Structure formats: C-alpha cells, structure tokens
Amino acid sequence: MAQHTVTIAASVSAGDAQTRWGVPLAANWPRFGGKPRFNFTTLEALNAALADSEESSHLADHGPMLLVLGPEVSGSTLLRLVDRLQQHSLPAIMLLPTVDEPSRGLQSGGLLIEAWDAGADFLADALFALAERQSTVRDLARDLAIATRYQGGVSGEMDRIHDELHLAASVQKEMLPRRLPTPDGVQFAVLFRPAGYVSGDIYDVVELDDEGRFIGFFIADAVGHGVPAALMTMVISRSLRMTRTEDGGRHIVPPAEAMTRLNEELCRGHRETPRFTTAVYGIIDTKTRKVTIAGAGHPPPLRIRGSVLARVETDGPLLGVFPEEKYTDTTFTLAEDEALLLYSDGFETAFSPLETGDKPRISMDAYLDEMSALPWPSPSQEGSAADALLCLERRLDEQSGSLHQLDDVTALAICSSRPVVAAAKLGRRAA
C-alpha cells in the first residue's frame, strides 16, 4: 500500500497544525493504509500555489488536502478557493467554523465541507478515501484530455471532408448541361436530385449538328453511392463519344456504336477495380420525332401517351462488364401527343418505402403509376415537360423518408408537344 501525503493548510504555525490535526489524523489513519506523511503550509501560500498552473499540477500529484479556514476568511476568498480546487480536480476537506446549507452546497466531486469539530476518525477515513481515488481521477483526467485532443482532430477532419464534398458537388454540377436545347416541336426537361452531396447519376442533352436537328440524350447510373459513384459518372461523361470527325466533317455516332465504344473504354480502364454502370443513350430527330436508342442494363425508358405507358425494351448488359459486348439500336417515332421518359432506379425505392411493422410494402411498380398520372402536355392539354417533372418532384417530397432518400433520382423527359405554360425550375435541392 502506497504511503499518502496529506497537505494541511491553516492560519497557524506548523507545530500547532501538527498538534491539532497531524497527530490525531495519524492515530486514526486506517491500519491497512500505512502511516501518512504531512505537509504543512499556510492558506496564503496555498492560494498562491493554486494560482500558478505548474504548482497546481504539482499539488495534484500529491494526496488530499485539509484546509482549515477561520472566520476572518471572506466569502469571495472562499469561493475563489473552491473554484481553483475544482478546476484542478484537487481532493480536499475544508473545515469552517460553522457549516450551513449554502456552504454545504459548495461540496462537489472531491471537495467535502465540514465543521471545525469534525471527529479525527471521520477526517482520517475521508482523507484516506480521497487519497485512494486520486490516482483514478488523474488517469481519467489524462484520458479525457487525450480524447478531447483527438476529438478536435476528428472535428477538423470532418470539416475538411465536408469542404471537399462541397467542392466535389460543385465539380459534378459543372459536368451537367447549363441549359437544355429548345428546338421547335420538341421540349426537354430534367429532374436531378442526389441522395447526398454528390450523385451516382448523370445526364446530358447535346445538339449533335450545327442546325440543332439531331439531339443526343443520355442518362447513366453508376453502381454504388457517394464519391466513388460520382467519380465514375465523370469518367462516363468524358468517355461517351456522340460524334466523330471523318473526311473533314463531323459525323453523328449511332447510339449502339457509342455504347459499344463506351463499354470497351470502361472495361479497359477498370480491370483491377471494376465499376459497373447502367445507361441509356438516344438520338432524336426533332423534325420527324424519330428516336434511336440503345440501353445497357438500365430501367427501360417509358413511352407515355395520356395515362397509358409502354416500356421501350433494350437488351444491352451493364457497361464495364463484358469487353466484347455489342449493343443494338431500337428505333421508333414519338406521336404528337406522346412523351418519352428516361429515369434512374432511385424512383423504385422513393415510391416503395421499406416495410414497417404490420404495414404491407407498396409494390415496387408504384412509381409507374406515379409517372403515368403526371400532367404530360398534349395538343388538347396545356402544360410542358417541365411542369410534369415539377409535379413528380412534389410527389417525391410527399413520400415517407423523402428527407433522407435512399438513392439518387434522375428523370429526363422528352415531349413532342410545344410548351404552352412556362414551368418552375426543377431540382431545387440538386447538387
């Protein structure tokens, strides 16, 4: 058992303090604790030591203190002394001429308030208990300091990551079209809502010729979430070749050929760390409304006419899986009152929340009903493609869990009708 040191601070001489408190404490000290050592000082010297950080640390390494305060000690001095003891986690018993409720309320942690007439047996037991616990208090204080220091480091790291994610979101936003083409007779609209800072979805709408007759439209969904998926979308955006230069002129690359080349590029560049992607790429002739489209494992585009919808089946596999895969084109012509909708699979979970308790799970095809019920424009109905997607965005907001959506959602709409009513801007919470 270690020998403890007790500091006795009183407004008397060391000899008087030894007689009045040292001898009785030694006589009543617990037998299994070993006789204590005593260190005698004055209240003035103790106050000065507590005001010095180095001296207070030195005191913390010793045992508990017995402080004897006389009636001449003012209330402000008492409070300052209590504050310094608590600040440095110093264990002490403070003896006052009389103890009332306010002074008793100063007790906390390792500080006890007692009257002058407290028995030596009680004081000895209490000081021994404070001495025994002091090593544990020091260890906890050290651990707390280390944890606080690490917390500051973690907080700084989180702030850095937060800033980097904001920057990544800004970079991804720059990859998206600043505006959509507005050819006569055909209108485009987009809803783009990432689940987090960045999205694993990406889209593009590009005029492929100088006259703006042929327009390419593209949507892709990288497998996964967060930054890795977002980086993949940037690779896809840069790797898709919609046109090529031959014989001094620019030629449009058919969707199937563009997808085949994109697949080869992804397979060649990601052999060691494969990343898979679904996508749909198409070209529309805005004069005839003829659409040529090729898909790669993506949810089939929807042709919507009134409240009736039909899937445009594409049989291509995921991009980045099979190096020698050849993709094929599907061709059709949009009717005058028909809409074409491309979308990511995030809509399936957005309109089909997880099952909770006895509540049955909604069908995974519930999103199809939502899309067919949108106010798509037609010669007999005012509106625009943007109005329809704005309605879809509102429906997303009404779904359970919309504030913490599970997946990125992107929709690209193409309508053959002319817009009649200007629509509000979509994607308020995008990137």
C-alpha positions in Angstrom: 0.0 0.0 0.0 1.5 3.4 -1.0 2.2 6.0 1.6 0.0 9.0 1.1 0.8 12.7 1.7 -1.7 15.0 3.3 -1.3 18.7 2.9 -2.6 20.7 5.9 -3.2 24.4 5.3 -4.1 26.6 8.3 -3.6 30.0 9.7 -1.4 28.7 12.4 2.2 27.5 12.8 3.3 24.1 11.5 3.9 23.0 15.1 0.3 23.9 16.1 -1.1 22.3 13.0 0.9 19.1 13.8 -0.5 19.0 17.3 -4.1 20.0 16.4 -4.6 17.9 13.3 -1.5 15.9 12.3 -1.2 13.7 15.4 -5.0 12.8 15.7 -5.1 12.0 11.9 -2.1 9.7 12.2 -3.6 8.0 15.2 -6.9 7.4 13.4 -5.5 6.6 9.9 -6.8 3.2 8.6 -4.4 0.5 9.7 -4.2 -1.1 6.2 -3.3 2.2 4.7 0.2 2.9 6.1 1.0 6.0 8.1 0.6 9.2 6.1 3.2 12.0 5.6 2.1 15.5 6.4 3.0 18.7 4.5 2.2 21.9 6.4 1.6 25.2 4.7 -0.4 28.4 5.1 -3.6 29.4 3.4 -1.8 32.3 1.7 0.9 30.0 0.3 -1.7 27.5 -0.9 -3.7 30.2 -2.6 -0.6 31.4 -4.4 0.3 27.8 -5.4 -3.2 27.2 -6.8 -3.0 30.4 -8.9 0.2 29.0 -10.6 -0.5 26.3 -13.2 2.8 24.5 -12.6 2.4 24.5 -8.8 -1.2 23.3 -9.0 -0.1 20.4 -11.2 2.5 19.5 -8.6 -0.2 19.6 -5.9 -2.4 17.3 -8.0 0.3 14.6 -7.9 0.2 14.6 -4.1 -2.5 13.4 -1.8 -5.6 15.2 -0.5 -5.6 18.4 1.5 -7.1 19.5 4.8 -7.9 23.2 4.7 -8.8 25.0 7.9 -10.5 28.3 7.3 -11.1 30.8 10.2 -13.8 33.4 10.5 -11.5 36.0 9.0 -11.7 34.4 5.5 -14.2 36.3 3.3 -16.9 34.8 1.2 -15.2 35.8 -2.0 -11.9 34.2 -0.9 -13.8 31.0 0.0 -15.5 30.8 -3.4 -12.2 31.5 -5.3 -10.5 28.8 -3.3 -13.3 26.3 -4.1 -13.2 27.2 -7.8 -9.5 26.6 -8.1 -9.7 23.3 -6.3 -12.4 22.1 -8.6 -10.6 23.5 -11.7 -7.6 21.3 -10.9 -9.5 18.3 -9.6 -7.8 18.5 -6.2 -9.3 16.5 -3.4 -9.8 18.3 -0.1 -11.7 18.6 3.1 -12.5 22.2 4.0 -13.1 22.9 7.7 -15.2 26.0 8.5 -16.1 27.5 11.9 -19.8 26.7 11.2 -21.4 24.9 8.3 -24.8 26.0 6.9 -26.8 25.0 3.9 -25.1 27.4 1.4 -21.6 26.4 2.4 -22.7 22.7 2.3 -23.8 23.3 -1.2 -20.2 24.0 -2.3 -19.5 20.3 -2.0 -18.9 18.6 -5.3 -16.6 15.8 -6.6 -13.6 15.6 -4.4 -14.4 18.5 -2.1 -16.0 18.0 1.3 -17.2 20.8 3.7 -17.1 20.0 7.4 -17.1 22.0 10.7 -14.1 22.5 12.9 -15.4 20.0 15.4 -15.4 17.1 12.9 -14.0 14.0 14.5 -10.5 12.9 13.8 -11.6 9.4 12.9 -14.0 10.7 10.3 -11.5 13.0 8.8 -8.8 10.3 8.6 -11.2 7.9 6.8 -12.4 10.6 4.4 -8.8 11.8 3.6 -7.7 8.2 3.1 -10.6 7.6 0.7 -9.8 10.7 -1.3 -6.2 9.7 -1.5 -7.0 6.3 -2.8 -9.3 7.7 -5.5 -6.9 10.4 -6.7 -4.8 8.1 -8.9 -8.0 7.1 -10.7 -9.1 10.7 -11.1 -5.7 11.6 -12.6 -6.0 8.8 -15.1 -9.5 9.8 -16.1 -8.4 13.5 -16.4 -5.5 12.4 -18.7 -7.7 10.2 -20.8 -10.3 13.0 -21.1 -7.6 15.4 -22.2 -6.4 12.9 -24.8 -10.0 12.2 -26.0 -10.6 16.0 -26.2 -7.5 16.4 -28.3 -8.5 13.6 -30.6 -12.0 15.0 -30.9 -10.6 18.3 -32.0 -8.6 16.4 -34.7 -11.6 14.4 -35.8 -13.7 17.6 -35.9 -11.2 19.3 -38.1 -11.0 16.2 -40.3 -14.8 16.2 -40.7 -14.8 19.9 -41.6 -12.1 19.2 -44.3 -14.2 16.3 -45.7 -17.3 18.5 -45.6 -15.5 21.1 -47.7 -14.1 18.6 -50.1 -17.6 17.1 -50.7 -19.0 20.5 -51.4 -16.2 21.0 -53.9 -16.9 17.6 -55.5 -20.6 18.6 -55.7 -19.6 21.8 -57.5 -17.4 20.0 -59.9 -20.1 17.4 -60.7 -22.6 20.2 -61.3 -20.2 21.7 -63.8 -20.4 18.4 -65.7 -24.1 18.8 -66.2 -25.7 20.9 -69.0 -26.1 24.5 -68.1 -29.2 24.7 -70.2 -31.3 22.3 -72.3 -31.8 22.6 -76.0 -35.1 24.2 -77.1 -35.8 23.0 -80.7 -39.1 23.7 -82.3 -41.7 21.0 -81.7 -39.7 19.1 -79.1 -39.1 20.0 -75.4 -36.8 18.6 -72.8 -36.9 18.7 -69.0 -34.8 17.2 -66.2 -35.3 16.3 -62.6 -31.9 15.7 -60.8 -31.8 15.1 -57.1 -28.7 13.5 -55.5 -29.2 11.5 -52.2 -26.1 13.2 -50.7 -23.5 15.7 -51.6 -22.8 14.1 -55.0 -24.8 11.8 -57.2 -24.1 8.4 -58.8 -26.5 9.5 -61.6 -25.6 11.7 -64.5 -27.3 13.0 -67.6 -26.6 15.0 -70.7 -28.6 16.6 -73.6 -26.5 17.8 -76.6 -27.1 19.2 -80.0 -25.2 17.0 -82.4 -25.3 19.1 -85.6 -25.0 22.7 -86.4 -28.6 23.1 -87.2 -29.8 21.6 -83.9 -31.9 19.0 -85.7 -30.4 15.9 -84.1 -30.1 15.9 -80.3 -28.4 13.3 -78.2 -29.7 12.5 -74.8 -28.1 10.3 -72.2 -28.7 9.1 -68.6 -26.4 6.8 -66.6 -26.4 5.4 -63.1 -23.1 4.2 -61.6 -23.5 1.2 -59.3 -22.9 2.3 -55.7 -23.3 5.7 -53.9 -21.3 8.7 -52.8 -18.0 9.9 -54.1 -16.8 6.6 -55.9 -20.0 6.5 -57.9 -19.8 10.3 -58.6 -16.2 9.9 -59.9 -17.5 7.1 -62.1 -20.1 9.3 -63.7 -17.4 11.9 -64.6 -15.5 9.1 -66.3 -18.6 8.1 -68.2 -19.4 11.7 -69.2 -15.9 12.2 -70.6 -15.7 8.8 -72.3 -19.0 8.9 -74.3 -18.4 9.9 -77.9 -21.5 11.1 -79.6 -19.8 12.4 -82.7 -16.6 11.7 -84.6 -14.6 13.6 -87.2 -14.2 12.0 -90.6 -13.2 13.4 -94.0 -13.0 16.8 -92.6 -16.6 16.8 -91.2 -18.4 15.9 -88.0 -20.5 12.7 -88.1 -23.1 11.5 -85.6 -22.2 8.2 -83.9 -25.3 5.9 -83.7 -26.3 5.1 -80.1 -25.4 1.4 -80.3 -21.9 2.2 -81.6 -21.4 4.9 -79.0 -22.4 2.5 -76.2 -20.2 -0.3 -77.6 -17.2 2.1 -77.5 -18.1 3.3 -74.1 -18.2 -0.2 -72.8 -14.8 -1.0 -74.3 -13.4 2.1 -72.7 -14.8 1.2 -69.2 -13.7 -2.4 -69.4 -10.1 -1.4 -70.5 -9.7 1.3 -67.8 -11.1 -0.6 -64.8 -9.8 -4.2 -64.9 -8.3 -4.1 -61.4 -11.1 -2.2 -59.7 -14.2 -2.8 -61.8 -17.1 -0.3 -61.7 -20.4 -1.2 -63.3 -22.8 1.3 -64.8 -26.3 1.2 -66.3 -27.1 3.7 -69.1 -29.4 4.7 -71.9 -28.3 6.8 -74.9 -30.5 8.0 -77.6 -30.8 10.4 -80.5 -34.0 12.2 -81.6 -34.6 13.8 -85.0 -36.6 16.9 -83.9 -38.1 17.3 -87.4 -39.6 13.8 -87.7 -39.6 12.9 -83.9 -37.8 9.7 -84.8 -35.9 8.2 -81.8 -33.0 5.8 -82.0 -32.0 4.4 -78.6 -29.6 1.9 -77.0 -29.6 0.7 -73.4 -27.2 -1.0 -71.0 -28.9 -2.7 -68.1 -30.8 0.5 -67.3 -34.5 0.6 -66.4 -36.4 0.7 -69.8 -37.5 4.1 -71.0 -41.2 4.8 -70.9 -43.4 6.0 -73.8 -46.3 7.8 -72.2 -49.5 8.8 -74.0 -52.3 10.0 -71.9 -52.3 7.7 -68.9 -51.1 4.7 -70.9 -47.4 3.8 -70.8 -45.2 1.3 -72.6 -41.7 0.2 -71.9 -39.0 0.6 -74.6 -37.1 -2.7 -74.1 -33.3 -2.6 -74.6 -31.3 -5.7 -74.3 -27.8 -4.5 -73.6 -26.0 -5.6 -70.5 -24.2 -3.4 -67.9 -21.4 -1.3 -69.0 -17.9 -2.2 -67.9 -18.6 -6.0 -67.6 -18.1 -7.7 -70.9 -15.3 -6.3 -73.1 -16.5 -7.7 -76.4 -20.2 -6.9 -76.0 -22.1 -5.3 -79.0 -25.1 -3.1 -78.3 -28.1 -2.7 -80.6 -30.4 0.1 -81.6 -34.1 0.4 -81.1 -36.0 2.8 -83.3 -39.5 4.3 -83.0 -41.3 7.6 -83.7 -42.9 9.7 -81.0 -46.5 10.6 -81.6 -47.5 14.2 -81.5 -49.1 13.8 -78.0 -46.5 11.3 -76.6 -43.8 11.7 -74.0 -40.6 9.7 -73.6 -39.2 9.4 -70.0 -35.8 8.2 -69.0 -35.2 7.7 -65.3 -32.9 6.1 -62.8 -33.9 3.2 -60.5 -34.0 5.5 -57.4 -37.7 6.1 -58.1 -38.4 2.5 -57.2 -37.3 2.9 -53.6 -38.6 6.5 -53.5 -42.2 5.4 -54.1 -41.9 2.0 -52.4 -40.8 2.6 -48.8 -39.5 -0.3 -46.6 -42.0 -2.4 -44.8 -42.6 -1.3 -41.2 -44.5 -3.4 -38.6 -47.7 -4.8 -40.0 -47.9 -2.3 -42.8 -47.7 -4.0 -46.2 -44.9 -3.0 -48.5 -46.1 -1.0 -51.5 -45.5 -2.6 -54.9 -42.1 -1.9 -56.5 -44.0 -0.8 -59.6 -45.8 2.0 -57.7 -43.6 4.6 -59.4 -45.0 3.6 -62.8 -48.5 4.7 -61.6 -47.0 8.0 -60.4 -45.4 8.6 -63.8 -48.4 7.8 -65.9 -50.5 10.1 -63.7 -48.4 13.2 -64.4 -49.9 16.0 -66.4 -48.0 15.4 -69.6 -48.6 18.0 -72.3 -50.7 17.3 -75.4 -52.4 19.3 -78.1 -55.5 19.3 -76.0 -53.9 20.0 -72.6 -51.8 22.9 -71.6 -48.5 22.4 -69.9 -44.9 21.3 -70.5 -42.5 18.6 -69.8 -41.0 20.7 -67.0 -44.5 21.1 -65.4 -44.9 17.3 -65.4 -41.5 16.8 -63.7 -42.2 19.5 -61.3 -45.3 17.6 -60.3 -43.2 14.5 -60.0 -40.8 16.3 -57.7 -43.6 17.4 -55.5 -44.8 13.8 -55.2 -41.3 12.8 -54.2 -41.4 15.4 -51.3 -44.7 13.8 -50.1 -43.2 10.3 -49.7 -42.2 8.8 -46.4 -38.4 9.3 -45.8 -38.1 12.0 -48.5 -35.7 14.0 -46.3 -33.3 11.0 -46.3 -33.8 9.5 -49.7 -32.1 6.1 -50.1 -30.9 6.6 -53.7 -30.2 9.3 -56.3 -33.1 10.1 -58.5 -32.9 11.5 -62.1 -35.5 11.8 -64.7 -35.2 13.1 -68.3 -38.4 13.9 -70.2 -38.8 14.5 -73.9 -42.2 15.6 -75.3 -43.2 16.3 -78.8 -45.7 19.0 -77.9 -44.9 22.6 -77.8 -44.7 24.2 -74.3 -47.7 26.4 -73.5 -47.2 27.4 -69.9 -43.7 28.3 -68.5 -42.7 25.9 -65.8 -40.9 26.5 -62.5 -37.3 25.5 -62.2 -36.7 21.9 -61.2 -34.1 20.3 -58.9 -34.1 22.9 -56.2 -32.1 20.6 -53.9 -29.8 19.2 -56.6 -26.0 19.0 -56.1 
